[in-house]
Amino acid sequence: MNSITWIGLIAGTLTTISFFPQFLKTWKTRSTKDISLEMFLLFCTGLILWIIYGVFIQNLPLIMTNVATFILAFPILVLKLKYK
């Protein structure tokens, strides 16, 4: 792997990890009142498009990090819809 790939993996990992505290807080408290539904709908849609784009250009860091972020963001969206 070249250094550019490593930069992509590290950047994606940090971005993904940033959602973990919100995911835990939402899961524990079952409260989503301070989370914007529109933002999470747009964000999850953007993640899906990034994943599709990553598949088309065959960019593993882009695919992996966006899948991981989607795995953390999508449950927050579901909880937001459930606990409006």
All heavy atoms as an XYZ file, in Angstrom:
683
protein
N       0.834     -1.193      0.000
C       0.000      0.000      0.000
C       0.875      1.251      0.000
O       1.843      1.307      0.746
C      -0.870      0.015      1.259
C      -2.298     -0.369      1.001
S      -3.411     -0.072      2.362
C      -3.039     -1.458      3.424
N       0.485      2.218     -0.810
C       1.281      3.438     -0.854
C       0.817      4.428      0.221
O      -0.186      4.222      0.901
C       1.242      4.075     -2.254
C      -0.151      4.534     -2.649
O      -0.918      4.993     -1.813
N      -0.476      4.413     -3.922
N       1.560      5.506      0.372
C       1.274      6.468      1.446
C      -0.067      7.177      1.257
O      -0.730      7.510      2.234
C       2.404      7.490      1.564
O       2.564      8.183      0.349
N      -0.493      7.384      0.024
C      -1.780      8.027     -0.229
C      -2.914      7.127      0.263
O      -3.885      7.598      0.864
C      -1.949      8.354     -1.731
C      -0.871      9.317     -2.208
C      -3.344      8.891     -2.022
C      -0.867     10.659     -1.493
N      -2.792      5.834      0.048
C      -3.797      4.878      0.532
C      -3.858      4.903      2.051
O      -4.944      4.885      2.642
C      -3.492      3.461      0.023
O      -3.467      3.485     -1.409
C      -4.544      2.468      0.485
N      -2.694      4.966      2.689
C      -2.658      5.031      4.155
C      -3.334      6.302      4.672
O      -4.058      6.275      5.671
C      -1.219      4.933      4.679
C      -0.755      3.511      4.742
C       0.141      2.897      3.909
C      -1.189      2.525      5.669
N       0.279      1.592      4.262
C      -0.522      1.330      5.348
C      -2.074      2.525      6.742
C      -0.706      0.149      6.064
C      -2.260      1.341      7.450
C      -1.579      0.183      7.114
N      -3.082      7.412      4.015
C      -3.731      8.671      4.410
C      -5.247      8.523      4.307
O      -5.985      8.934      5.209
C      -3.221      9.853      3.554
C      -1.775     10.169      3.910
C      -4.107     11.091      3.737
C      -1.095     11.149      2.972
N      -5.727      7.913      3.225
C      -7.158      7.681      3.062
C      -7.725      6.788      4.147
O      -8.801      7.055      4.697
N      -7.010      5.728      4.489
C      -7.466      4.818      5.548
C      -7.504      5.508      6.908
O      -8.459      5.351      7.670
C      -6.574      3.577      5.611
C      -6.803      2.550      4.516
C      -5.699      1.494      4.547
C      -8.173      1.897      4.679
N      -6.488      6.275      7.220
C      -6.440      6.976      8.508
C      -7.544      8.041      8.576
O      -8.258      8.140      9.573
C      -5.042      7.596      8.742
C      -4.007      6.484      8.934
C      -5.063      8.527      9.947
C      -2.561      6.953      8.885
N      -7.701      8.814      7.510
C      -8.745      9.847      7.487
C     -10.122      9.218      7.639
O     -10.953      9.682      8.433
C      -8.671     10.643      6.185
N     -10.386      8.159      6.910
C     -11.674      7.478      6.998
C     -11.915      6.854      8.358
O     -13.034      6.896      8.882
N     -10.870      6.305      8.942
C     -10.988      5.707     10.274
C     -11.340      6.766     11.310
O     -12.223      6.566     12.147
C      -9.680      4.989     10.664
O      -9.429      3.953      9.703
C      -9.770      4.382     12.046
N     -10.665      7.901     11.275
C     -10.952      8.979     12.223
C     -12.370      9.515     12.047
O     -13.071      9.778     13.022
C      -9.936     10.110     12.069
C      -8.508      9.759     12.495
C      -7.556     10.899     12.150
C      -8.442      9.428     13.964
N     -12.785      9.671     10.796
C     -14.145     10.140     10.526
C     -15.172      9.141     11.049
O     -16.180      9.519     11.645
C     -14.338     10.353      9.008
O     -13.347     11.255      8.545
C     -15.701     10.904      8.702
N     -14.920      7.874     10.843
C     -15.832      6.826     11.307
C     -15.897      6.783     12.823
O     -16.988      6.736     13.407
C     -15.376      5.457     10.767
O     -15.396      5.509      9.336
C     -16.280      4.357     11.241
N     -14.752      6.825     13.466
C     -14.698      6.775     14.936
C     -15.465      7.952     15.539
O     -16.050      7.823     16.618
C     -13.232      6.748     15.418
C     -12.596      5.406     15.067
C     -13.138      6.998     16.909
C     -11.099      5.362     15.298
N     -15.508      9.069     14.851
C     -16.190     10.246     15.402
C     -17.686     10.000     15.614
O     -18.310     10.668     16.432
C     -15.976     11.461     14.499
O     -16.732     11.345     13.307
N     -18.274      9.044     14.924
C     -19.697      8.740     15.101
C     -19.964      7.799     16.267
O     -21.097      7.689     16.730
C     -20.283      8.134     13.829
C     -20.780      9.184     12.905
C     -19.924      9.776     12.010
C     -22.094      9.609     12.952
C     -20.354     10.777     11.164
C     -22.543     10.609     12.121
C     -21.671     11.188     11.231
N     -18.959      7.113     16.743
C     -19.159      6.122     17.790
C     -19.718      6.713     19.091
O     -20.664      6.153     19.655
C     -17.871      5.341     18.044
C     -18.095      4.088     18.814
C     -18.810      3.033     18.255
C     -17.615      3.957     20.095
C     -19.041      1.870     18.970
C     -17.839      2.799     20.819
C     -18.546      1.751     20.252
N     -19.201      7.845     19.595
C     -19.782      8.418     20.820
C     -21.267      8.782     20.664
O     -22.062      8.541     21.576
C     -18.940      9.664     21.083
C     -17.646      9.408     20.403
C     -18.001      8.587     19.193
N     -21.652      9.320     19.513
C     -23.061      9.653     19.286
C     -23.911      8.403     19.230
O     -25.017      8.351     19.773
C     -23.223     10.450     17.992
C     -24.654     10.914     17.753
C     -25.109     11.922     18.799
O     -24.482     12.958     18.945
N     -26.169     11.630     19.519
N     -23.394      7.373     18.582
C     -24.106      6.104     18.505
C     -24.335      5.534     19.902
O     -25.452      5.139     20.251
C     -23.314      5.107     17.648
C     -23.862      3.711     17.683
C     -24.993      3.384     16.962
C     -23.238      2.734     18.436
C     -25.503      2.085     16.996
C     -23.739      1.449     18.479
C     -24.878      1.125     17.752
N     -23.287      5.519     20.730
C     -23.419      4.989     22.100
C     -24.406      5.805     22.927
O     -25.253      5.249     23.634
C     -22.063      4.962     22.803
C     -21.119      3.838     22.414
C     -19.808      3.967     23.179
C     -21.741      2.479     22.651
N     -24.306      7.136     22.835
C     -25.203      7.997     23.610
C     -26.655      7.795     23.188
O     -27.547      7.689     24.031
C     -24.806      9.466     23.446
C     -25.682     10.406     24.244
C     -25.237     11.840     24.096
C     -26.139     12.731     24.929
N     -25.790     14.125     24.811
N     -26.886      7.735     21.892
C     -28.242      7.536     21.389
C     -28.776      6.169     21.803
O     -29.928      6.033     22.212
C     -28.265      7.673     19.852
O     -27.746      8.952     19.504
C     -29.664      7.535     19.303
N     -27.934      5.154     21.717
C     -28.334      3.799     22.088
C     -28.681      3.709     23.574
O     -29.693      3.121     23.955
C     -27.211      2.833     21.746
C     -27.576      1.405     21.989
C     -27.243      0.650     23.073
C     -28.350      0.557     21.143
N     -27.755     -0.603     22.949
C     -28.449     -0.691     21.766
C     -28.973      0.739     19.910
C     -29.132     -1.761     21.196
C     -29.638     -0.326     19.352
C     -29.724     -1.544     19.997
N     -27.854      4.318     24.412
C     -28.058      4.237     25.863
C     -29.256      5.062     26.329
O     -30.044      4.612     27.145
C     -26.810      4.715     26.606
C     -25.663      3.744     26.556
C     -24.453      4.308     27.289
C     -23.271      3.383     27.173
N     -22.079      3.944     27.802
N     -29.380      6.278     25.831
C     -30.425      7.188     26.321
C     -31.745      7.046     25.565
O     -32.780      7.493     26.064
C     -29.973      8.659     26.202
O     -29.816      8.984     24.817
C     -28.695      8.910     26.970
N     -31.695      6.455     24.388
C     -32.875      6.361     23.520
C     -33.457      7.748     23.213
O     -34.626      7.887     22.926
C     -33.962      5.468     24.117
C     -33.544      4.062     24.421
C     -33.401      3.287     23.127
N     -33.303      1.852     23.396
C     -32.224      1.127     23.178
N     -31.151      1.716     22.713
N     -32.204     -0.156     23.399
N     -32.609      8.754     23.298
C     -33.040     10.124     23.035
C     -32.378     10.628     21.758
O     -31.159     10.560     21.616
C     -32.659     11.038     24.199
O     -32.947     12.376     23.875
N     -33.189     11.135     20.864
C     -32.670     11.691     19.616
C     -33.186     13.097     19.361
O     -33.098     13.595     18.244
C     -33.084     10.790     18.428
O     -34.506     10.719     18.380
C     -32.490      9.405     18.543
N     -33.683     13.739     20.407
C     -34.319     15.048     20.225
C     -33.367     16.110     19.691
O     -33.795     17.028     19.007
C     -34.985     15.524     21.515
C     -34.034     15.964     22.590
C     -34.779     16.529     23.781
C     -33.750     17.117     24.723
N     -34.140     18.350     25.289
N     -32.090     16.000     19.971
C     -31.134     17.009     19.507
C     -30.463     16.637     18.187
O     -29.530     17.319     17.757
C     -30.064     17.240     20.575
C     -30.631     17.903     21.820
O     -31.605     18.666     21.677
O     -30.131     17.644     22.924
N     -30.946     15.582     17.559
C     -30.358     15.140     16.294
C     -31.290     15.542     15.160
O     -32.488     15.314     15.213
C     -30.143     13.614     16.302
C     -29.090     13.238     17.347
C     -29.719     13.121     14.929
C     -28.906     11.755     17.525
N     -30.727     16.114     14.126
C     -31.511     16.546     12.977
C     -31.821     15.353     12.075
O     -30.909     14.697     11.553
C     -30.720     17.597     12.187
O     -31.305     17.804     10.930
N     -33.095     15.097     11.869
C     -33.523     14.017     10.977
C     -33.044     14.286      9.548
O     -32.515     13.382      8.885
C     -35.048     13.874     11.012
C     -35.651     12.875     10.026
C     -35.117     11.468     10.288
C     -37.167     12.900     10.104
N     -33.211     15.509      9.099
C     -32.807     15.854      7.740
C     -31.314     15.629      7.525
O     -30.885     15.122      6.490
C     -33.177     17.309      7.411
C     -34.661     17.569      7.352
C     -35.301     17.773      8.744
O     -34.581     17.832      9.770
O     -36.537     17.871      8.784
N     -30.516     16.025      8.511
C     -29.064     15.854      8.395
C     -28.707     14.382      8.272
O     -27.910     13.990      7.423
C     -28.359     16.472      9.616
C     -26.847     16.336      9.563
S     -26.320     14.820     10.372
C     -24.579     15.023     10.370
N     -29.306     13.541      9.109
C     -28.963     12.118      9.061
C     -29.500     11.445      7.804
O     -28.864     10.516      7.283
C     -29.406     11.399     10.340
C     -28.278     11.276     11.310
C     -28.005     12.287     12.207
C     -27.446     10.176     11.318
C     -26.951     12.204     13.087
C     -26.383     10.070     12.183
C     -26.132     11.086     13.080
N     -30.650     11.880      7.293
C     -31.139     11.342      6.020
C     -30.176     11.683      4.884
O     -29.794     10.819      4.086
C     -32.524     11.901      5.696
C     -33.702     11.280      6.422
C     -34.970     12.092      6.192
C     -33.905      9.839      5.980
N     -29.773     12.949      4.832
C     -28.820     13.371      3.810
C     -27.470     12.681      3.978
O     -26.849     12.244      2.999
C     -28.641     14.896      3.852
C     -29.842     15.719      3.393
C     -29.634     17.191      3.749
C     -30.080     15.541      1.912
N     -27.016     12.572      5.215
C     -25.712     11.964      5.485
C     -25.691     10.499      5.070
O     -24.760     10.048      4.397
C     -25.353     12.127      6.967
C     -23.974     11.639      7.286
C     -22.865     12.341      6.862
C     -23.787     10.472      8.004
C     -21.590     11.891      7.145
C     -22.517     10.014      8.295
C     -21.412     10.729      7.857
N     -26.705      9.737      5.473
C     -26.754      8.312      5.128
C     -26.877      8.123      3.615
O     -26.259      7.219      3.050
C     -27.887      7.615      5.866
S     -27.536      7.374      7.623
N     -27.640      8.982      2.956
C     -27.735      8.920      1.502
C     -26.376      9.206      0.868
O     -25.955      8.506     -0.064
C     -28.784      9.927      0.988
O     -30.038      9.626      1.596
C     -28.917      9.867     -0.523
N     -25.690     10.207      1.384
C     -24.345     10.521      0.894
C     -23.381      9.363      1.089
O     -22.572      9.062      0.211
N     -23.466      8.688      2.228
C     -22.597      7.541      2.475
C     -22.842      6.426      1.463
O     -21.900      5.827      0.940
C     -22.799      7.006      3.893
C     -22.270      7.875      5.022
C     -22.727      7.337      6.369
C     -20.743      7.952      4.980
N     -24.106      6.160      1.178
C     -24.425      5.124      0.192
C     -23.848      5.491     -1.174
O     -23.261      4.648     -1.861
C     -25.948      4.913      0.108
C     -26.449      4.252      1.395
C     -26.329      4.061     -1.107
C     -27.949      4.249      1.561
N     -23.964      6.764     -1.534
C     -23.414      7.200     -2.819
C     -21.889      7.115     -2.835
O     -21.290      6.741     -3.857
C     -23.889      8.620     -3.137
C     -25.389      8.738     -3.432
C     -25.789     10.201     -3.567
C     -25.772      7.946     -4.669
N     -21.229      7.445     -1.719
C     -19.771      7.296     -1.628
C     -19.362      5.834     -1.782
O     -18.353      5.530     -2.430
C     -19.223      7.845     -0.314
C     -18.964      9.314     -0.313
C     -19.567     10.253      0.472
C     -18.025     10.019     -1.128
N     -19.066     11.495      0.187
C     -18.114     11.395     -0.791
C     -17.125      9.645     -2.108
C     -17.341     12.368     -1.405
C     -16.353     10.625     -2.722
C     -16.463     11.959     -2.365
N     -20.140      4.938     -1.187
C     -19.837      3.504     -1.296
C     -19.954      3.058     -2.756
O     -19.076      2.359     -3.280
C     -20.765      2.677     -0.374
C     -20.451      2.977      1.098
C     -20.624      1.180     -0.665
C     -21.528      2.528      2.072
N     -21.036      3.461     -3.408
C     -21.221      3.111     -4.826
C     -20.079      3.681     -5.667
O     -19.498      2.980     -6.511
C     -22.591      3.619     -5.323
C     -23.714      2.845     -4.633
C     -22.696      3.507     -6.849
C     -25.098      3.451     -4.820
N     -19.745      4.939     -5.419
C     -18.633      5.573     -6.139
C     -17.329      4.809     -5.900
O     -16.573      4.531     -6.835
C     -18.502      7.031     -5.690
C     -17.335      7.773     -6.284
C     -17.322      8.127     -7.621
C     -16.237      8.122     -5.499
C     -16.257      8.813     -8.169
C     -15.171      8.806     -6.032
C     -15.178      9.152     -7.368
O     -14.114      9.818     -7.908
N     -17.076      4.455     -4.642
C     -15.861      3.711     -4.310
C     -15.788      2.366     -5.017
O     -14.714      1.938     -5.452
N     -16.934      1.695     -5.152
C     -16.974      0.422     -5.874
C     -16.632      0.647     -7.346
O     -15.838     -0.093     -7.935
C     -18.357     -0.257     -5.712
C     -18.503     -1.439     -6.664
C     -18.573     -0.708     -4.267
N     -17.219      1.676     -7.944
C     -16.960      1.950     -9.362
C     -15.498      2.278     -9.641
O     -14.959      1.870    -10.667
C     -17.856      3.070     -9.884
C     -19.225      2.605    -10.276
C     -20.332      3.080     -9.604
C     -19.414      1.690    -11.298
C     -21.608      2.654     -9.950
C     -20.681      1.254    -11.654
C     -21.788      1.742    -10.973
N     -14.872      3.030     -8.747
C     -13.465      3.382     -8.988
C     -12.511      2.397     -8.300
O     -11.302      2.568     -8.345
C     -13.146      4.839     -8.571
C     -13.278      5.041     -7.060
C     -14.002      5.812     -9.343
C     -12.696      6.359     -6.578
N     -13.076      1.378     -7.653
C     -12.308      0.321     -6.989
C     -11.317      0.889     -5.970
O     -10.130      0.577     -5.981
C     -11.591     -0.543     -8.021
C     -12.555     -1.233     -8.959
C     -11.863     -2.066    -10.014
O     -10.646     -2.032    -10.160
N     -12.641     -2.815    -10.760
N     -11.849      1.725     -5.065
C     -11.024      2.353     -4.037
C     -11.398      1.757     -2.684
O     -12.409      2.136     -2.090
C     -11.240      3.865     -4.063
C     -10.330      4.599     -3.113
O     -10.319      4.316     -1.925
N      -9.578      5.548     -3.644
N     -10.578      0.817     -2.221
C     -10.879      0.087     -0.997
C     -10.996      0.970      0.242
O     -11.942      0.805      1.025
C      -9.861     -1.029     -0.773
C     -10.191     -2.027      0.319
C     -11.524     -2.717      0.058
C      -9.081     -3.053      0.444
N     -10.094      1.934      0.487
C     -10.260      2.798      1.664
C     -11.586      3.563      1.648
O     -12.252      3.687      2.673
C      -9.071      3.766      1.587
C      -8.038      3.042      0.800
C      -8.812      2.213     -0.193
N     -11.976      4.044      0.489
C     -13.235      4.783      0.357
C     -14.427      3.875      0.671
O     -15.340      4.266      1.397
C     -13.343      5.336     -1.066
C     -14.471      6.293     -1.374
C     -14.345      7.549     -0.528
C     -14.459      6.648     -2.845
N     -14.393      2.665      0.172
C     -15.473      1.705      0.413
C     -15.527      1.318      1.883
O     -16.579      1.405      2.530
C     -15.304      0.451     -0.463
C     -15.377      0.810     -1.943
C     -16.355     -0.604     -0.102
C     -14.865     -0.295     -2.867
N     -14.394      0.884      2.423
C     -14.354      0.374      3.805
C     -14.773      1.420      4.826
O     -15.565      1.138      5.725
C     -12.944     -0.133      4.134
C     -12.587     -1.418      3.458
S     -10.858     -1.939      3.724
C     -10.544     -1.511      5.399
N     -14.245      2.611      4.700
C     -14.520      3.625      5.716
C     -15.958      4.127      5.630
O     -16.582      4.390      6.656
C     -13.522      4.800      5.626
O     -13.557      5.361      4.315
C     -12.105      4.333      5.935
N     -16.497      4.214      4.434
C     -17.881      4.657      4.314
C     -18.867      3.567      4.736
O     -19.911      3.870      5.303
C     -18.168      5.171      2.900
C     -17.637      6.565      2.714
O     -18.156      7.512      3.282
N     -16.570      6.701      1.945
N     -18.536      2.315      4.500
C     -19.376      1.220      5.010
C     -19.366      1.244      6.535
O     -20.416      1.132      7.184
C     -18.913     -0.148      4.463
C     -19.543     -1.292      5.245
C     -19.252     -0.276      2.985
N     -18.191      1.394      7.120
C     -18.088      1.423      8.589
C     -18.864      2.612      9.166
O     -19.579      2.478     10.169
C     -16.621      1.484      9.011
N     -18.755      3.773      8.543
C     -19.485      4.946      9.014
C     -20.986      4.736      8.870
O     -21.762      5.072      9.764
C     -19.050      6.215      8.244
O     -17.640      6.374      8.376
C     -19.750      7.446      8.782
N     -21.414      4.130      7.768
C     -22.834      3.857      7.562
C     -23.361      2.897      8.633
O     -24.479      3.069      9.130
C     -23.070      3.270      6.170
C     -24.529      3.069      5.851
C     -25.318      4.134      5.460
C     -25.115      1.817      5.954
C     -26.661      3.965      5.172
C     -26.452      1.631      5.671
C     -27.230      2.702      5.275
N     -22.545      1.918      9.012
C     -22.952      0.964     10.056
C     -23.214      1.682     11.378
O     -24.085      1.278     12.149
C     -21.889     -0.153     10.210
C     -21.944     -1.073      8.982
C     -22.075     -0.938     11.492
C     -20.791     -2.058      8.890
N     -22.496      2.754     11.652
C     -22.722      3.537     12.874
C     -23.814      4.589     12.699
O     -24.579      4.857     13.624
C     -21.425      4.219     13.315
C     -20.330      3.291     13.823
C     -19.043      4.079     14.042
C     -20.749      2.592     15.094
N     -23.902      5.193     11.523
C     -24.854      6.286     11.313
C     -26.282      5.789     11.082
O     -27.242      6.421     11.549
C     -24.408      7.153     10.137
N     -26.440      4.694     10.369
C     -27.779      4.222     10.047
C     -28.615      3.862     11.282
O     -29.788      4.242     11.355
C     -27.718      3.045      9.063
C     -29.066      2.627      8.564
C     -29.783      3.436      7.693
C     -29.625      1.436      8.979
C     -31.036      3.055      7.234
C     -30.877      1.046      8.530
C     -31.581      1.856      7.655
N     -28.042      3.183     12.287
C     -28.847      2.931     13.495
C     -29.288      4.214     14.201
O     -30.375      4.255     14.771
C     -27.923      2.109     14.391
C     -26.948      1.488     13.465
C     -26.776      2.476     12.346
N     -28.473      5.264     14.153
C     -28.870      6.546     14.739
C     -30.073      7.087     13.975
O     -31.031      7.569     14.580
C     -27.692      7.547     14.733
C     -26.563      7.048     15.641
C     -28.156      8.936     15.188
C     -25.271      7.838     15.522
N     -30.049      6.975     12.662
C     -31.180      7.408     11.844
C     -32.443      6.608     12.201
O     -33.516      7.161     12.357
C     -30.847      7.262     10.358
C     -31.980      7.568      9.380
C     -32.466      9.010      9.529
C     -31.527      7.286      7.953
N     -32.283      5.296     12.328
C     -33.428      4.444     12.695
C     -33.987      4.839     14.056
O     -35.201      4.954     14.225
C     -33.017      2.950     12.653
C     -34.114      2.073     13.247
C     -32.697      2.521     11.223
N     -33.098      5.052     15.025
C     -33.556      5.473     16.356
C     -34.218      6.832     16.302
O     -35.194      7.082     17.022
C     -32.386      5.460     17.339
C     -31.843      4.080     17.702
C     -30.541      4.207     18.478
C     -32.864      3.290     18.491
N     -33.710      7.726     15.460
C     -34.337      9.046     15.298
C     -35.756      8.893     14.774
O     -36.692      9.543     15.252
C     -33.506      9.924     14.372
C     -34.105     11.283     14.090
C     -34.208     12.127     15.340
C     -34.761     13.503     15.045
N     -34.976     14.284     16.252
N     -35.950      8.036     13.812
C     -37.281      7.804     13.261
C     -38.203      7.140     14.297
O     -39.389      7.447     14.365
C     -37.196      6.939     12.003
C     -36.544      7.627     10.800
C     -36.258      6.607      9.708
C     -37.421      8.740     10.276
N     -37.626      6.286     15.118
C     -38.418      5.561     16.121
C     -38.799      6.435     17.311
O     -39.908      6.367     17.816
C     -37.642      4.352     16.607
C     -38.388      3.478     17.573
C     -37.608      2.242     17.945
C     -38.397      1.400     18.939
N     -37.649      0.203     19.327
N     -37.860      7.260     17.767
C     -38.059      8.053     18.990
C     -38.293      9.530     18.731
O     -37.956     10.362     19.560
C     -36.871      7.880     19.939
C     -36.666      6.481     20.406
C     -35.527      5.775     20.065
C     -37.631      5.847     21.172
C     -35.344      4.476     20.486
C     -37.464      4.557     21.584
C     -36.316      3.861     21.253
O     -36.155      2.577     21.662
N     -38.852      9.882     17.604
C     -39.111     11.291     17.282
C     -39.623     11.959     18.501
O     -39.702     12.905     18.960
C     -40.125     11.425     16.178
C     -39.529     11.261     14.822
C     -40.597     11.552     13.786
C     -40.058     11.421     12.410
N     -41.025     11.751     11.412
